[in-house]
């Protein structure tokens, strides 16, 4: 099992890759997002990034800005986001990334009104279909990450069902906020054949805290057992943003221990 950490886009990417190696991770999820993860800045360091990844024998996954609004009902804005997303795909290709996420996130209140809700979902489908076509020649697979908030399970499933080949990026913490352990189980059991990456972090069920595994209310023993039961054997990224390196390492060790249990 590959277990990684997400690079902090406010820090230098090369220092973050070095940090991932020193903390014992075998995967790094590269944040292709502002401010220091802007495509232009990452491309300027392309050679050094590739060298560092190869030196430390790290697997890589790509992570884009969570506020990329591919479902905007304002067509001009949706087109701008699509073009920005293509920059993310280009950057991922240059860095040897073959799995790239986008978020099921929407800005504004359109989804509170039924007729606009469907318009947002249709926008997501159209945008992701175009981006999947753009990424395909590079051998890059796109995946959609579930969001804690406006995008409910049925909305997420609608998008996935319309786009064969779009991977499911399960964020366990986000699912827990939306519906507790039942919501996590629903994601795992519904998309068991389509989950291509997993984010793990903990929270209290109300806020997206991104705290260390075991510091919140998520039953990760159960989560791991359910994932193993489906045959999941790909990769996990720990999105632990608080508690420093100690929290990241303790979280990694806990998940590794759980995964080894029969």
Long-range contacts (C-beta under 8 A, 24 or more apart in sequence): 1-233, 1-235, 1-236, 1-256, 1-259, 2-26, 2-27, 2-59, 2-234, 2-235, 2-236, 3-27, 3-235, 3-236, 3-237, 3-238, 3-252, 3-255, 3-256, 4-28, 4-29, 4-58, 4-59, 4-61, 4-235, 4-236, 4-237, 4-238, 5-29, 5-237, 5-238, 5-240, 5-248, 6-31, 6-63, 6-237, 6-238, 6-239, 7-31, 7-37, 9-33, 9-34, 9-35, 9-36, 9-37, 10-35, 10-36, 11-36, 12-36, 13-37, 13-41, 13-42, 13-45, 13-49, 14-45, 14-48, 14-49, 14-52, 17-49, 17-52, 17-53, 17-56, 17-58, 18-52, 18-56, 19-245, 20-56, 20-58, 21-56, 21-58, 23-245, 23-248, 23-249, 23-252, 24-249, 24-252, 25-58, 25-252, 26-57, 26-58, 26-59, 27-58, 27-59, 27-60, 27-61, 27-235, 27-237, 28-53, 28-58, 28-59, 28-60, 28-61, 29-60, 29-61, 29-62, 29-63, 29-237, 30-60, 30-61, 30-62, 30-63, 30-95, 30-97, 31-63, 32-62, 32-63, 32-64, 32-65, 32-88, 32-91, 32-92, 32-100, 33-63, 33-64, 33-65, 33-66, 34-65, 39-87, 39-88, 39-90, 39-91, 42-91, 42-94, 42-95, 43-91, 43-94, 46-94, 46-95, 49-95, 50-95, 50-96, 53-95, 53-96, 59-235, 60-95, 60-96, 60-97, 61-97, 61-99, 61-100, 61-101, 61-197, 61-235, 61-237, 62-88, 62-91, 62-92, 62-95, 62-97, 62-99, 62-100, 62-101, 63-100, 63-101, 63-237, 64-88, 64-100, 64-101, 64-102, 64-103, 66-103, 66-105, 66-147, 67-103, 67-105, 67-107, 68-102, 68-103, 68-105, 69-105, 69-106, 69-107, 70-102, 70-123, 70-124, 70-127, 70-128, 70-131, 71-106, 71-120, 71-121, 71-123, 71-124, 71-127, 72-106, 72-107, 72-108, 72-120, 72-123, 73-110, 73-116, 73-119, 73-120, 73-123, 78-123, 78-127, 81-127, 82-127, 82-130, 82-131, 85-127, 85-131, 86-131, 86-134, 89-131, 89-134, 89-135, 89-138, 89-140, 92-135, 92-138, 92-140, 93-135, 93-138, 93-140, 97-140, 98-139, 98-140, 98-141, 99-140, 99-141, 99-143, 99-167, 99-196, 99-197, 100-135, 100-140, 100-141, 100-142, 100-143, 101-142, 101-143, 101-144, 101-145, 101-169, 101-197, 102-128, 102-131, 102-142, 102-143, 102-144, 102-145, 103-144, 103-145, 103-147, 104-144, 104-145, 104-146, 104-147, 104-151, 104-155, 104-156, 104-159, 105-147, 105-149, 105-150, 105-151, 106-150, 106-151, 111-150, 111-151, 111-155, 112-150, 117-155, 121-155, 121-158, 121-159, 124-159, 125-159, 125-162, 125-163, 128-159, 128-163, 128-166, 129-162, 129-163, 132-163, 132-165, 132-166, 141-165, 141-167, 141-196, 142-166, 142-167, 143-167, 143-168, 143-169, 143-196, 143-197, 144-168, 144-169, 145-169, 145-170, 145-171, 145-174, 145-199, 146-170, 146-171, 146-174, 146-175, 146-178, 146-187, 147-171, 147-174, 148-173, 148-174, 148-175, 148-177, 148-178, 148-208, 149-177, 149-178, 152-178, 153-178, 153-179, 153-183, 153-186, 153-187, 157-190, 160-191, 160-194, 167-194, 167-195, 167-196, 167-197, 168-194, 168-195, 168-196, 169-195, 169-196, 169-197, 169-198, 169-199, 170-195, 170-197, 170-198, 170-199, 171-198, 171-199, 171-239, 172-198, 172-199, 172-200, 172-201, 172-218, 172-220, 172-223, 173-199, 173-200, 173-201, 173-202, 173-203, 173-208, 173-209, 173-210, 173-216, 173-218, 173-239, 174-199, 174-208, 176-203, 176-205, 176-217, 176-218, 177-203, 177-205, 177-206, 177-207, 177-208, 180-205, 181-218, 181-219, 181-222, 184-218, 184-223, 184-226, 185-226, 188-223, 188-226, 188-227, 188-230, 189-226, 189-230, 192-230, 192-231, 192-232, 193-230, 195-227, 195-230, 195-232, 195-234, 196-234, 197-234, 197-235, 197-236, 197-237, 198-227, 198-232, 198-234, 198-235, 198-236, 198-237, 199-236, 199-237, 199-238, 199-239, 200-236, 200-237, 200-238, 200-239, 200-251, 200-255, 201-238, 201-239, 201-240, 201-241, 201-251, 202-240, 209-242, 210-239, 210-240, 210-241, 210-242, 211-240, 211-241, 211-242, 211-243, 211-247, 212-240, 212-242, 212-243, 212-247, 212-248, 212-250, 212-251, 213-238, 213-240, 213-250, 213-251, 213-254, 213-255, 214-250, 214-251, 214-254, 215-243, 215-247, 220-254, 220-255, 220-258, 221-258, 224-255, 224-258, 224-259, 224-261, 228-259
